[in-house]
């Protein structure tokens, strides 16, 4: 999915991944202007952090679901 398609039809993760890939391609291009490398590299690092934060937040949802499970009946004789 390219950046435009991800922006129109995708999720936040789709957009971040498309932007990451597009910027990585630009950085890897030998014709990329040297003056652009610093800002592109910084933006790439920020997008990777955003992706990791989003993945981490998605993992927190599973923990939140477990927290909503009912507690087992307490049996004092089991101690």
C-alpha positions, 0 to 999 in steps of 0.5 A: 500500500502506498502512502496516498492509498494508506492515507485514504483507506488504511489504518494508522499503522498502514499509514505509518508503515507506508511512510516508513517505507517511502522515506527509507527508499528515499534515503537509500536512493543514491541520488537523494540530495545530501541536504535532505538526509538528516531530516529524512533520517530523523523523520524515519526514526520518529516514525519507527518510534510511532510504529513501536508505540502503536504496537505496544499500545495494541499489546496493552489491549490484551492486558486490559481484556485480561484485567476484566476477567472475573476473579476466582472464588476465594477458598481460605481452606486452600491456604 
